[in-house]
Amino acid sequence: MTSLTLVRRIRARPSIVFDALTTPEGIACWWGPDDGPVLLAETDPRVGGRFRVRPERLAMSWWWANGEDPGESRVEIDLRAIPDGTELTFTHSRLHDEESRRGHERGWNGSLDKLERHFLASSNGGRHDQA
Protein backbone atom coordinates (compact mmCIF):
# COMPACT_ATOMS: atom_id res chain seq x y z
CA MET A 1 0.00 0.00 0.00
CA THR A 2 1.16 3.50 -0.77
CA SER A 3 -0.14 7.06 -0.65
CA LEU A 4 0.30 10.52 -2.10
CA THR A 5 -0.12 14.00 -0.66
CA LEU A 6 -0.59 17.20 -2.66
CA VAL A 7 -0.74 20.74 -1.25
CA ARG A 8 -2.29 23.70 -3.06
CA ARG A 9 -3.06 27.32 -2.21
CA ILE A 10 -6.48 28.40 -3.42
CA ARG A 11 -7.48 32.06 -3.67
CA ALA A 12 -10.84 31.70 -1.90
CA ARG A 13 -12.10 31.23 1.66
CA PRO A 14 -12.22 27.64 3.01
CA SER A 15 -16.04 27.64 3.10
CA ILE A 16 -16.18 28.50 -0.61
CA VAL A 17 -13.56 25.88 -1.49
CA PHE A 18 -15.54 23.37 0.58
CA ASP A 19 -18.64 24.11 -1.50
CA ALA A 20 -16.63 23.43 -4.66
CA LEU A 21 -15.62 20.06 -3.20
CA THR A 22 -19.09 18.95 -2.12
CA THR A 23 -21.78 20.42 -4.38
CA PRO A 24 -22.64 19.14 -7.87
CA GLU A 25 -22.19 22.66 -9.28
CA GLY A 26 -18.78 23.01 -7.66
CA ILE A 27 -17.58 19.55 -8.67
CA ALA A 28 -18.58 20.22 -12.28
CA CYS A 29 -16.02 23.06 -12.37
CA TRP A 30 -12.95 21.02 -11.49
CA TRP A 31 -13.38 17.24 -11.40
CA GLY A 32 -11.23 15.26 -13.83
CA PRO A 33 -7.68 15.84 -15.00
CA ASP A 34 -8.48 17.16 -18.48
CA ASP A 35 -10.40 20.11 -19.87
CA GLY A 36 -13.47 18.06 -20.74
CA PRO A 37 -16.76 18.85 -18.99
CA VAL A 38 -18.16 16.89 -16.08
CA LEU A 39 -21.36 15.47 -17.55
CA LEU A 40 -22.96 14.40 -14.27
CA ALA A 41 -22.11 15.19 -10.66
CA GLU A 42 -24.22 14.01 -7.72
CA THR A 43 -23.49 14.31 -4.01
CA ASP A 44 -25.14 13.37 -0.77
CA PRO A 45 -22.98 15.17 1.83
CA ARG A 46 -24.85 14.30 4.99
CA VAL A 47 -24.25 11.98 7.89
CA GLY A 48 -25.16 8.57 6.57
CA GLY A 49 -24.83 9.79 2.98
CA ARG A 50 -22.04 9.14 0.56
CA PHE A 51 -19.84 11.78 2.21
CA ARG A 52 -19.04 12.58 5.80
CA VAL A 53 -18.13 16.24 5.94
CA ARG A 54 -17.12 19.22 8.02
CA PRO A 55 -16.46 22.64 6.48
CA GLU A 56 -12.70 22.13 6.84
CA ARG A 57 -12.33 18.42 6.08
CA LEU A 58 -13.65 15.94 3.55
CA ALA A 59 -12.92 12.20 3.86
CA MET A 60 -14.27 9.52 1.55
CA SER A 61 -13.72 6.01 0.34
CA TRP A 62 -12.52 5.71 -3.24
CA TRP A 63 -12.74 2.82 -5.67
CA TRP A 64 -12.99 2.32 -9.41
CA ALA A 65 -16.26 0.77 -10.54
CA ASN A 66 -14.52 -0.64 -13.63
CA GLY A 67 -11.84 -2.43 -11.59
CA GLU A 68 -9.05 -0.20 -12.90
CA ASP A 69 -7.42 -0.18 -9.46
CA PRO A 70 -8.17 -3.13 -7.17
CA GLY A 71 -9.55 -2.52 -3.74
CA GLU A 72 -10.81 0.51 -1.87
CA SER A 73 -8.61 3.49 -1.04
CA ARG A 74 -9.19 6.67 0.96
CA VAL A 75 -9.23 10.35 -0.05
CA GLU A 76 -8.89 13.06 2.60
CA ILE A 77 -8.93 16.80 1.89
CA ASP A 78 -8.08 19.27 4.65
CA LEU A 79 -8.71 23.00 4.28
CA ARG A 80 -6.88 25.59 6.36
CA ALA A 81 -7.45 29.34 6.22
CA ILE A 82 -4.37 31.33 5.21
CA PRO A 83 -4.05 35.09 4.60
CA ASP A 84 -4.68 34.88 0.84
CA GLY A 85 -7.33 32.13 0.90
CA THR A 86 -7.07 28.42 1.65
CA GLU A 87 -4.32 25.87 1.94
CA LEU A 88 -5.71 22.59 0.60
CA THR A 89 -3.95 19.36 1.60
CA PHE A 90 -5.08 16.40 -0.49
CA THR A 91 -4.11 12.88 0.62
CA HIS A 92 -4.97 9.69 -1.24
CA SER A 93 -3.94 6.67 0.83
CA ARG A 94 -4.24 2.88 0.71
CA LEU A 95 -3.33 2.85 -2.97
CA HIS A 96 -2.55 -0.60 -4.35
CA ASP A 97 1.00 -0.01 -5.62
CA GLU A 98 3.46 2.56 -6.94
CA GLU A 99 1.99 2.44 -10.45
CA SER A 100 -1.45 3.25 -9.03
CA ARG A 101 0.04 6.08 -6.98
CA ARG A 102 1.68 7.62 -10.07
CA GLY A 103 -1.54 7.38 -12.07
CA HIS A 104 -3.62 8.93 -9.31
CA GLU A 105 -1.01 11.64 -8.79
CA ARG A 106 -1.26 12.66 -12.47
CA GLY A 107 -5.07 12.61 -12.34
CA TRP A 108 -5.45 14.48 -9.06
CA ASN A 109 -2.85 17.09 -10.05
CA GLY A 110 -4.86 17.74 -13.21
CA SER A 111 -8.07 18.11 -11.19
CA LEU A 112 -6.47 20.40 -8.63
CA ASP A 113 -4.99 22.50 -11.45
CA LYS A 114 -8.55 22.98 -12.70
CA LEU A 115 -9.76 23.86 -9.19
CA GLU A 116 -7.05 26.53 -8.87
CA ARG A 117 -7.89 27.94 -12.32
CA HIS A 118 -11.60 28.01 -11.40
CA PHE A 119 -10.97 30.20 -8.37
CA LEU A 120 -8.41 32.35 -10.17
CA ALA A 121 -10.97 33.04 -12.92
CA SER A 122 -13.69 33.60 -10.31
CA SER A 123 -11.59 36.07 -8.33
CA ASN A 124 -10.74 37.98 -11.51
CA GLY A 125 -14.44 38.14 -12.36
CA GLY A 126 -15.46 39.07 -8.82
CA ARG A 127 -17.85 36.13 -8.37
CA HIS A 128 -16.31 34.73 -5.16
CA ASP A 129 -15.09 36.40 -2.01
CA GLN A 130 -11.43 35.84 -1.45
CA ALA A 131 -9.76 35.51 1.93
ZIQUIDA-V384486 format. One record per backbone hydrogen bond with DSSP energy under -0.5 kcal/mol. NH is the residue of the N-H (numbers start at 1). CO is the residue of the C=O. Records with the same first field share a line. If there is no record, write none. Layout:
# ZIQUIDA-V384486
NH=CO, CO
This chain:
# ZIQUIDA-V384486
2=95
4=92
6=90
8=88
10=8, 86
12=10
13=129
16=13
17=13
18=14
19=15
20=16
21=17
22=18
23=19
27=23
28=24
29=25, 26
30=26, 27
31=27
38=28
39=37
46=44, 51
49=46, 51
50=44
51=44
52=59
54=57
57=54
58=77
59=52
60=75
62=73
64=69
65=63
67=64
73=62
74=93
75=60
76=91
77=58
78=89
79=56
80=87
82=85
85=82
86=10
87=80
88=8, 86
89=78, 87
90=6, 88
91=76, 89
92=4
93=74, 91
95=2
101=97
102=98
103=99
104=100
105=101
106=102
107=103
108=104
109=105
110=106
111=107
112=108
113=109
114=110
115=111
116=112
117=113
118=114
119=115
120=116
121=117
122=118
123=119
124=120
125=121
126=122
127=122
128=122
